[in-house]
Amino acid sequence: MEPYPLEPFRIKMTEPVRPTTREERERLLQKAGYNVFRLPSWSILVDLLTDSGTGAMSQEQWAALFLGDEAYAGARSFERFQAAVQDYTGKRFVLPVHQGRAAEKILAQALIQPGDTVISNTFFDTTLANFLFRGARAVELPAPESHDFESDAPFKGNVDLAALEQTLQDLKRRGRRVALFTMTITNNTRGGQPVSLDNLRRTAEVLKAYEVPFHIDACRASENAYFIKKREPGQESRSIAEIVRESLSFADVVTMSTKKDGLANVGGFIATDREDLYREFSQYLVLWEGFLTYGGLSGRDLEAIAVGLKESLEESYLAYRIGQVAYLASGLREQGVPVYWPPGGHAVYVDAKAWLPHIPREQFPGQALVVALYREGAVRAVELGSLMFGKEKQVERELVRMALPRRVYTQRHLDHVLETFGRLAPERHRLHGFRIVYEPPYLRHFLAELAPVAP
Ligand SMILES: Cc1ncc(COP(=O)(O)O)c(C=O)c1O
């Protein structure tokens, strides 16, 4: 098992968590329609639903909140935010948004026409939903090695370059327009796996030849850069900041939810060097988010993000963060739980179908595991399988993701998760599946209601 990393911080403020009984959790599950998005957070002991907006801020971030300039236009907080984003991305034009999907909506409106194709190493769910909502057809081309749950390949988040070239050629021959290509770094729905600098560079070359705009979804660009520094030949002596900037230099447009590597609880941005795109995005920003200098955020949010972006580049922080994920993943692997290997940057992914082979796909084995983790140990995880994606695409594996909030949980919390799996293991053949009793047309997993399928 990987050693637990030393935290490069001390804890100055605490938030109580309340113990609950199994009966209480069973009642809450029924009330929530067996959808853990609908559970109250007070009833959760270790919340691994997402790493988005759930991190702990540093003392520097809390202090920066007091500098928030809440002017509608031209706030100093925006100037600091803009400088920090320019520094992080190397891009000239910066537009703040209230969270990542707002950036995706603006991008979709500006670049996609109904009937266009969009291509990606793998889209995140909100990105995919926003692009499909504009009438696009989506193609995902993850690297072949990403299909292997076990191998040690260093960059399983890469796009399959040969398939990309082939797809672009075919679409060109058929007269189909490709609106954009999205590289998600790290690749959230593919195990949080990194994308190499080499893959980014070569993707940019291919896209240039076909005149397709290159979009990077940079939610976890700092974590991605850490993997590049550790795994890509020739990168070991560069700073994380340099690697992030070079990674993003290939993109025409960068979007980021700063709820991840912005180390903030809210926010996001669009950054580009292209003035034509900046002008186009600006009009939608004003329409949907707010004026150009706040984009749906308060001045104090902009301040927290400006500090957080810099902190995410610290190597000691990244070593701790990625070490924590490796600790949990390796602990589960030792217990025989099938986890995506090697561990990614922000989360551990379990193949629920392999662990619960008796539950058919149509009965959502991932959701069965998610419900069992909560019932047994008040641990909240999320299904990334047929419930989340089944309407939009063919799902390869029924995954359960446990995402680690940044700077929040201790080793004992992670040990509690390992122990919960340990208690479930001998009983797992008794777990049963679920059926949907209500679902909305888009992003159904957030709002769906489920009922147990009798064994
Ligand atoms: C890769 C990726 N892109 C986009 C988003 C959307 O960001 P937000 O939740 O801030 O709208 C997320 C959020 O989890 C993500 O992980």
The ligand as an SDF file (V2000), in Angstrom:
LIG
                    3D

 16 16  0  0  0  0  0  0  0  0999 V2000
  -13.6620   18.0890  -16.4070 C   0  0  0  0  0  0  0  0  0  0  0  0
  -14.7850   18.9730  -15.9720 C   0  0  0  0  0  0  0  0  0  0  0  0
  -15.2650   19.8900  -16.8200 N   0  0  0  0  0  0  0  0  0  0  0  0
  -16.2630   20.7120  -16.4690 C   0  0  0  0  0  0  0  0  0  0  0  0
  -16.8590   20.6390  -15.2230 C   0  0  0  0  0  0  0  0  0  0  0  0
  -18.0140   21.5650  -14.9070 C   0  0  0  0  0  0  0  0  0  0  0  0
  -17.6820   22.4950  -13.9320 O   0  0  0  0  0  0  0  0  0  0  0  0
  -18.7870   23.1060  -12.9420 P   0  0  0  0  0  0  0  0  0  0  0  0
  -19.2400   22.0030  -12.0520 O   0  0  0  0  0  0  0  0  0  0  0  0
  -18.0660   24.1970  -12.2300 O   0  0  0  0  0  0  0  0  0  0  0  0
  -19.9130   23.6210  -13.7780 O   0  0  0  0  0  0  0  0  0  0  0  0
  -16.3980   19.7040  -14.3060 C   0  0  0  0  0  0  0  0  0  0  0  0
  -17.0300   19.6140  -12.9650 C   0  0  0  0  0  0  0  0  0  0  0  0
  -16.9560   18.6740  -12.2510 O   0  0  0  0  0  0  0  0  0  0  0  0
  -15.3260   18.8390  -14.6880 C   0  0  0  0  0  0  0  0  0  0  0  0
  -14.8400   17.9160  -13.8510 O   0  0  0  0  0  0  0  0  0  0  0  0
  1  2  1  0
  2  3  1  0
  2 15  2  0
  3  4  2  0
  4  5  1  0
  5  6  1  0
  5 12  2  0
  6  7  1  0
  7  8  1  0
  8  9  2  0
  8 10  1  0
  8 11  1  0
 12 13  1  0
 12 15  1  0
 13 14  2  0
 15 16  1  0
M  END
$$$$
